[in-house]
Each structure stands twice: as structure tokens, then as C-alpha cells.
Amino acid sequence: APAHVSFHCFGWTWILDYTVAFAHRRPSVEYKGVVPADQLQDKKIQLEKEANELILKGSKVLVSVFPYEEAAKLCGGALPSYISQDSTPRIVKFGDYPGCPCGGTHVADIADIGNLKVTNIRVKKGVTKVSYSINP
């Protein structure tokens, strides 16, 4: 899904400074770490604004298989522990942002995503869940 690219590829990690914990096929992504309750509304507005600015600029999406070490470098220096070191992970990346391992379907350019709306941010048990919708 196009919104999956925006959350999973360029992450929200650079905005939230958290490690992505889990990406859903449903329109949401979970991150390790918490946003303080008094900052949730501001963070929701910030995430939506910055995501739509990036989407508006557009960027070609690179999807390719790499040797483990090269894949780790493309993803900011490390890969999740569930990826075997003797594997050749499929990495999704665009622009100067770190890539991420993903086997899903992706748009050719992030501009194809259209408009993204952050519908909810919920914090539970040390995990922040960001829910969203898109309007291509």
C-alpha cells in the first residue's frame, strides 16, 4: 500500500526517534518508545505535516535485494534481529533516508501516495501506534 511506503520506508523514525517495532498491513505502524501524553496532539500534527511535505516533493523508490552487510548499511547500520545474517534481504529505500527491509508491494514514487492523514496515535506498554489513512 502506498502509505506503507511512507511509514515503513522513510519511517517516522527520523521524526519520532524510535525504532520501528512492527508494521501492519492495516494502516498503522508501531514503534518502540513512547510519546508523552501531553505531546500526542502536537506529534500527530507534526507527523502529518512532515509526511505530506515529503510526499508532495516525491522521490523514486528503490526496491532491491542486497547482501546482508550492504543491506544493513542502507538501513542505517543495522537490521532487525529476525533477519538472518546469511540472508540477502529485500530493501526499500528512497532519497537520503535510511532504507528498511520489506517484502511488500510499493509505489514507484512516493508522490503516488497522495495525501496522508494521521488518524490516531496511541501509547500502550512502551509502544507507540500511529494509525493513518490515505487519499490518493
C-alpha positions in Angstrom: 0.0 0.0 0.0 1.3 3.5 -0.7 1.0 4.7 2.9 3.1 1.7 3.9 5.9 3.2 1.9 5.7 6.5 3.8 5.7 4.9 7.2 7.8 1.8 6.7 10.4 3.1 4.2 11.3 6.6 5.4 9.8 5.6 8.7 8.7 8.1 11.2 11.9 7.0 12.9 13.5 10.3 11.9 10.6 12.2 13.4 9.9 10.1 16.4 13.5 9.0 17.0 12.2 5.5 17.9 12.9 2.1 16.5 10.2 0.6 14.3 8.8 -2.4 16.1 6.1 -3.7 13.7 4.4 -2.6 10.5 0.9 -3.8 9.8 -0.9 -4.5 6.6 -3.6 -2.4 8.2 -2.9 1.4 8.1 -0.8 1.7 11.2 2.8 1.3 12.3 4.1 0.6 15.8 7.3 2.0 17.3 9.3 1.1 20.4 9.2 4.1 22.7 6.5 6.4 23.9 5.2 9.9 23.2 4.3 11.6 26.4 0.5 12.1 26.7 0.8 15.9 26.7 2.6 15.8 23.3 0.3 13.4 21.4 -1.8 16.0 19.6 1.3 18.1 18.6 3.1 14.9 17.4 0.1 13.9 15.4 0.0 17.3 13.6 3.8 17.3 13.1 3.8 13.8 11.6 1.0 14.5 9.2 2.5 17.8 8.1 6.0 16.4 7.5 4.8 13.3 5.8 2.7 15.3 3.4 5.6 17.7 2.7 7.8 14.7 1.7 5.0 13.1 -0.3 4.5 16.3 -2.2 8.2 16.5 -3.1 8.1 13.0 -4.4 11.0 10.6 -4.8 11.7 7.4 -6.7 11.5 4.3 -4.6 14.3 1.8 -4.8 13.4 -1.8 -4.1 16.2 -4.4 -4.4 17.9 -7.4 -2.8 21.3 -6.8 -1.2 23.9 -8.9 0.6 23.3 -8.7 4.4 26.2 -6.2 5.2 25.2 -3.9 2.4 21.6 -4.0 3.4 22.5 -3.2 6.9 24.4 -0.1 5.8 21.4 1.0 3.7 19.2 0.7 6.7 21.3 2.9 9.0 23.8 0.3 10.1 21.7 -2.5 11.4 18.9 -4.8 10.5 16.2 -6.3 12.8 17.3 -9.4 14.7 14.7 -11.6 12.8 16.7 -11.2 9.6 19.4 -13.9 9.3 22.9 -12.7 8.7 23.4 -15.2 5.9 20.4 -13.8 4.0 20.1 -11.3 1.2 17.3 -9.0 2.4 15.0 -7.1 0.2 15.4 -3.4 1.0 13.0 -0.5 0.2 14.6 3.0 0.2 14.1 6.5 -1.2 16.2 9.6 -1.2 18.7 10.1 1.5 16.6 8.4 4.1 17.6 5.0 5.6 16.1 2.0 3.9 14.2 -0.8 5.6 13.7 -4.5 4.9 10.3 -5.2 3.4 8.7 -7.9 1.2 5.6 -5.9 0.4 4.3 -4.1 -2.6 5.4 -0.5 -3.0 4.7 2.6 -5.2 7.3 3.6 -7.8 7.4 7.2 -6.4 6.2 8.4 -3.0 4.2 11.2 -4.7 1.8 8.4 -5.8 0.7 8.2 -2.2 -1.3 11.4 -2.4 -2.5 12.9 0.9 -1.8 11.1 4.3 -3.9 11.8 7.4 -2.7 10.6 10.8 -5.9 9.4 12.4 -4.7 8.3 15.8 -1.6 8.0 18.0 -1.9 5.5 20.9 0.7 4.6 23.5 0.4 1.3 25.4 3.0 -0.8 27.2 6.0 1.1 25.9 4.8 1.0 22.2 3.5 3.9 20.2 1.0 3.0 17.5 0.4 5.5 14.7 -2.8 4.9 12.6 -3.3 6.7 9.3 -5.4 6.9 6.2 -4.6 8.0 2.6 -6.4 9.8 -0.1 -4.6 9.2 -3.4 
